[in-house]
Amino acid sequence: MKIRIPSFAGLLFFDQWGAPNQQHPEDALSGITRDDSVRHDFLRPAVSYRPRLRYWIPDACVDLDQVYDDISQAGLRGAAGVELLGFYLYGASRGTYVPTDWNKYGWGTPAWKNVLDTAIQAHDDHGLLMDFAMGPNQGQGVPAHENDTGLMWDLVPHYVIVAAGGSFHGTVPGWGAGVLQAVVTGLITNTTTVLDSASFSADGHTQPVITQHTLAERSLEDMTPQVGKNGWLDVDFTPSGPADMSQQQHLVYAVYLIRSGARAQHPPTVVAGPQTTPTDYVHNGSWTVDHFSARGARVMTDFWEKHLLINGTRERLRQVTRCAWEDSIEINPNVYWTPKLPTAFAQRWGYSINKYYPLLFHENSLLDHFSVWFVTDEPDAGHSHVADYRTILTEGYGEYLEALRTWSRTYLNVDWSSQIGYNMAVDMQSLIGKADIPECEDLAFGSNIDAYRQFSSPAYMSGKKIISAEVGAVLGQAYQMTMPQLLQLIHRLLAGGVNAVVLHGYPYSGEAC
């Protein structure tokens, strides 16, 4: 027997003006022939089964009564509640005009706590369930002291190329750029040009042309122990030196550890507009945290415990929350990194990563930053070493997710949800089980049913019962997507094993304060 079952998003009925449609939802269920209890469940589903709305708050300078009303109206129109997220001009850029003072209205400030408390009250009063982002923008950081070791890290490479048979006597390239991690020498046996298949040039259409140097793997040598305290290095590329192979060019490659300085929300001192000077770190914007260590997770949870989950907010939040949440990770360092990675790498694989640093600086970030790449002359071009690095990166990200999940469940008694793994050089499928409610999206997955299956299958295999998706974020369709188009997106998600929806998005409807 065939049963006509509409998707749950179809239970949100709007007319062309955005008001509730007078059509009764029973009309959408006319084909159902189950008993009355099942019929009632579809007509008035429990709040836990309804779609949620990602609720964009511009910043904390909002009318709190309007925030309350926005959430109330969402519930009256069939939503389960909202996913509370501070937009903050998508992080903004240095020099961007911001019409409100982020010293006073930044994320994590007392003004933001007022927004959070208002959202909690609205959900509580109307029997709704909310999700909340762990930070501004995409939830990838919080206010913190700028020297905190749990903030995002990066590596900076510097190199020189020495003529065949030559020598290097001097300060290693880039000395002083950061904390020296390694100096590597090697023989360049071939140079060619390739297309960067993962990127596009500034015109958005053509792929960048990359200079690719091939290094003789047997020639690679870690020269770090030979570097003096002042950065001086002496090396002769002769038959008695470290690269006794052929008359080719030689490489001296230095790598430095730096603090990324990446921001989830810029401080008021670097944006334009009516800004005032912050007097403490709480009002000084939000830093992106280290996503490859438990320490990065603790930066976020510590902030919540000290500044937001106080004066009864923790207890009230526990009563109305489905999950704490983080969006897809769109950090863009030179290379994904955490300071403990070299030690973990050596312990896991039994060899040092130092000789293979030159191989890491392409296809290991959101975007490629360099027009010169290095590979080895091994049959796999050195990809096995890159794969070993990505395994350690995956394990570090897993520790980060585990820390946030444990905190969410023990400190708040709520689930942890995040858009896991894509955009990053990690094994997404092995990590999906780290979230209570793993989430994908139709934007990055291209509404591809097989892609959704690749995401939902490991979730089900790890015992997850709810697989969520951010739906409706289609490029070029802002304020244009029709309900049939939206339902088609949701139907494809359902076919791919996804069974929960967060609609993107629902903007704050009021004026600034």
N, C-alpha and C positions, 0 to 999 in steps of 0.2 A: 504494500500500500504506500503510495506516495503522499507525503504531507508537505504542504506549502508552509514554510517557516520563514518569516522575514528576519533580516539581521536586526540585532538589538538597536543599531543606530536608527532604524526606521521607526523606533518608538519616540523619537524626538520629532514632533510635528510643528512646522512653522509655515505661516503664510508668507507671501512675498514681502510683507512689511516687517517681518520678524516677530509678530505676535502669535500666540497659540492658534493653530488652525481649528476651525469648528468641526472638521471631520473627526468622527470618533475613531479611535484606534482599532475598534472591533472590525472595521471595514478591511483593515490590513491583515486580519486573521481569519477571514471567512473560509479559508480552505482547511483550517485545522479541525480534526475530528477526534481529538483526545478528550479526556474527561474535564469536568469543570475546573478542577484544581490546576491542571496544566494550563487551561485556557486563562485562568486568572493570573498565573505566573507570567504569561506573556503580555497580558493587558497591563498589569501593574507589577513589573519585576522588582525584586528586592534591590535596594540601593547598591549592593555589592556587584550586581550584574549590569548596571547601567553604564553607558559611556561617560567619561569624564571630559572636562574641558581644560586645556592648558590656559591658564589665566595670566596674561601678561600685565604686570604692574609696571608703569614706566620707571618710577622710583618711589621713595617713601613720601614724597610731597603730593599726596592724594587726599581726597575727601573720604574719610573713613566711613561715613554714612553711605557714600556711593559704593565703596568696596563691599559693604554689608549687603546693599541692595543688589549689586551685580551677582553675588553668589546666591542670594535668595531667588532671583529671577532664573538663574540657571537651574536650580532645583525645581522650581515650579514648571519648567519646560521639560522636565524628564531627566536631567543630568544627575549623575551620582554625586557630583561635587566638582571641585576644581583642583587643578594642580597649580599651586601657588609659586610663581616665578617672577622675580624682579628682573625686568628687561635691561635697564641701565644702558640703553643705546647699544645693546649687544656688546657690552664692554667698552664701547667708544674707542676713539683713537686720540692720541695726543693732539691737543689744539682744537678738538671738536667743541662746538658751542653747546653747552648744557644749560637749559633755561632755569634750573633750580640749583641750589647750593648743596653739593654732595657732601660737604663737611657736615651739614645738618641732616641731610636726607639720604645719605649713602646706605648701602646694604649693611645690615648688622648693627646700625645705630639704634638708639632708643626710638627714633621715629619709625624705623623698620619693624621693631618689635611691636609697636602699636598696630601696624598693618597685620602682622602675624596674629596678634591677639584678636583683632577684628574678624579675620578669616575664621579663626577657631570658633568664635562666638556665632557667626553666621551658620557654620556647619552644624554646630550643636543645636541651635534653635530650630533648625529645619530637618534634623535627622539625616544629614548628609555625611559623606566621607571625603576627606581631602587627602591629597598628596602634597608634599612640599619639597622644593629643591634645597639642596644643602648649601647653596651659595647663589650669588647673582649670575645673570647671564645664562650659563649652562650648568651652574651648580658645581664648578670645578675649583673653587677656592673661597677663602674667607679673609676677613681682616686678620693680620698677624704681624708680629715683629719681623722686620725685614731681614734679620739675620737668623731666623728660625731654620733649623736644618731640615725641617719637613716641607719646605717650599720647593718648587720645581727647579731642577738642575739641567745643565746642558754641557756639551763639549764644544770646544773651538779648535779646529785644526789649522796648523801653519806648516808650510813646507818650502823647500828649495830643491831644485834639480841641478845636479852637478854633472859636468861633462865626463865622458868615458875616461877612466883612468885617472881622474882628478882626485881632489881631496877637499875636506871641509875642516877649517880651523876657525872657530868663532863661536859667537853666542847662538844657541839653537834658535830656529825661526819662532817668532812670536813670544819670545821670553818676556814674562811679566803679564801675559794676557790672562792668566789664571793660575790655578794650582797644577803644576806639571804632572801629567799622568804617565806619559811614555814618550820616548824618542825612538823612532824606528828607521832603519836604513834598509835599502833594497835596490835591486837591479831592475830597471825598466827595459823589458825586452821588445816591447811593441807599443805603438801609439796609433790610435785610429779614432774615427768619429762615429757616434751612434746617435739614435734618436731616443729621447727620454719618453718612453711610451706611457708613463704615468702622469705626465704634466703637459701643460700648454704654455706657449709664449704669451707675451703681454697682449697680443691681439686676440687671444682666446681661441685661435683656430689652428695654429701650427705648433708642432712639437719642437721643443728646444733641441739644438744640436749639442751633443756632449762630447768632450774630448775624453777618451778612455785610455788609460795607461795600464798595460799588463805587467805585473811584477812577477819575477821568478820567485816562486814560493821558497825554494831552498836558500835563496839569498837573503831572505828577511831576517833581520837581527834586531833584538831589543837592546838598544844602546843606553837605556836609562841609567844603569849603574855607572856609566862613564861620564855622565853629565856632572860638571862641577857645581858648587853652591851658587856660583854667579852665572850659571847657564852655559858655561864654556864646554865645547866639545871638539875633540880632535879625532878625525878619522881619515884614513887613506884608502881610497878605492883602488888598490893594487892587488897583485896576486897574493900578497900576504894579508890583505885586509878582509873585511867581512863580506865582500861581494865579488869573489873571484869567479867570474863566469865568462862574460864576453864583452866586447867593446861596444857597450851601450851606455845609456845615461843612468845616473844613480839618483836615488831619492833620499832626502833627509826630512823626516816627517815627525812633527811634534804635536801633541794633543794636550789640551788644558781643560781642567774642570772649572766651570763658572756657575754662578747663580743665574738662572734664566732671566729673572726679573719680569716674567710674564704675569699679566694681570687679568683677573676675571672682571674687575671694575677698576678703572683708572682713578687715582686720587684726585681730589679737587684742585690740587696745585698744578696739574698738567692739562686740564681742560679749560675752555673759555667759558665766559658767562659770569653770573653773580656768585663767584666762589669766594669762600673765606678759608683761612689757613687752619688746618687741623692741629690739635694739640696733643692727640694721642693716636695710637694705631687703630683704634676702633673706628675712627672717623676718616681714615686715610686710605680708603679704597680696599679692594680685596686682591690678595695674591693667589695665583694658581699654585696648587700644592703638588708635591711629588706623588705621581700616580703609580709608582712602582715600588712602594714600600708601605708598611703599616704606619710608619711615622707620618707620612703625608696624610693618611686618614685621621690620625690623632690630632693634627692641627685643626681640622674641621670640627671634630667632635668636642675638642677642648673649648673651642670658641662657643659652640652652641651651649655647652654646659655652663660656661661662665657668664655669658651675656644675653642669651635668648631664653633658655629653659629655666628661668628664675621667676620668683614671685608668683608661683602657681601655674605658669605657662606649661611646664613639663606635664603636670598632672592633667591639665585640660587638653593638651595636644594628644595625649595617649588615648583619650576617649573618642576622638573624632577622626583619627588618621588611619588611612590604609597603609601608606608606605612613605618612607623617606626615599629620595630619588636623585639621580644624576643623569643628565642628558648625554648624548654622544660626545665623546672626548675629541675635541678639535684643537688640541694644543699643537704648536708648530715649532719645536726646537730644531736645532741643526740635526740632532739625533736623539731619539728617546733614551733617557739615561737616569740612573740613580747611583749615588756614590758607592754603594755596596756591591754593585754589579761585578766588578773585576774579581772580588773575593769569592762571590757565589759562583762565578764562571769557573774559576780554577778548581774549586771544591767539587763542582758537578762534573766537569769534563777532564780534569787532570792535566790541563795545560793552560798557559797564560793567554789572555786575550791581547796582550800588548802588541805582538807582532802584526795583529790583524786589524788594528784600528783603522788603517786607510780604507778598508773594505766597507766600513759601516756607514759612511757619510752619503749614501744615496739609498732611496727607497726605504728609509727607516725614520721617516717623519711624515707629517701630514702632507707637506709639499717638499720637493727637493730644492736645496738652497745653493748648490754648487754646480758649476759648469764643467768641472773636471772630476772624473771618477777613477777609481782604482779597482782592478780585479787581479786575480793571480792566474798563473799558467797551469793550474791544476785542471783536471778534466771538467770539474764543475765550476770553474772560474772562482773558486773560493767560497761558493755559496754554503758549503757545509759549515764553515766557521760562522757565517752570518746566521745560519739556522740555529747554531748553538747559542749565539747571542740572543736570538729571539726567544728561545726556550727560557733562558734566564729572565728575560724581560716579562714573558708571560707569567712566570712564577711570582715575580715581584708584583705584578698587577693583581694576581690572585690574592696575595697577602693584603693588598690594599682593599680589595673587595670584601675579603673575609673580615677585616677589621671593622668596616662600615656595617656589614651585615650583623656581626656580633653586637656592636653597639646599638644598632636600631632595635634588635630583638630584646636585649637585656636592659638597656637604659630606658627605652621608650615602649617596649612591647609592641612594636609595629614591624611590618615587613620592610625589606630593603629591595629597591628596584633600580635598575640602571640599564642604559643602552650600552651593551657590553661589546668591547673588542673591535668593532669596525672603525675604520679610519686609522688604526694603529697596526704596527708590525708585531702582532701577537696572535696566538692561536685562539680565535674567538670561540670555537665550538667546545674547547676544553674548559672554558671559563664560564659558559652560560649558566651552569649549575651553581655558581657562586652567589647568584642573586635569588631571593625568594620569588620575585616576579621579574624575570628577564624581559627586556623590551627591545623591539626593533622599530623600524619606521618605513613608510612607503617611499620616502625620498631617496635614501641611500640604497634601498633594496629594489627600487624601480618597479614596484608593484608586481614583481616576478614571483609567481607561486612557488617555483622550485627554490628560490632564495629563501622564502619564508619557511619552507620545509627544512632547509638546511639549518635554520635557526631554531625552529620549534622542536625538531626531532631530538637533539641532545637535551633540550629542556625537559621533554617528557621522559627521556631515558634516565634523567637524574631525579625524577620524582616530582617535577613541578606540575602544578595543575592549572596555573594561570600564566599565560604568555601574552604580553601586552604589545601594543603598537601605537606609535605616534602617527596619526592619520590626517591627511589633508594638506601636508606641507609640500605642495606641488609648485615648482618654479613657474612663475608667470601667471599663476591662477589666483592671486590675492583678490578677494571680493568678487571673483568671477565664477568660482566653482559652483555647479548646480547640485541639488540634492541627488539626482540620479548618478552623477559622476562620483559623488562621495560614497554612495552606496555601492557602486561598482568597485571602488577601492577596498571597501570593507569586505565585500563578498570574496575578493581575491585573497585577502588576509585569512578569512575563515577557511577557504580551500587549502591554504598553506599551514593550517594548524594553529593560527593565532586566535585567541578567544576573548581578548579584552581590548578596549579602544580608548585612547585619549585623543580627542579631536584638537587639532592645531589650527587656529587658536581662538581665544576669546579675549579681546582687549578690554582693558579698563575703559569704562564709558563716560567718566566724568572729566572734570577739569583739574588742573594742578591746584594745589592748596593756596 
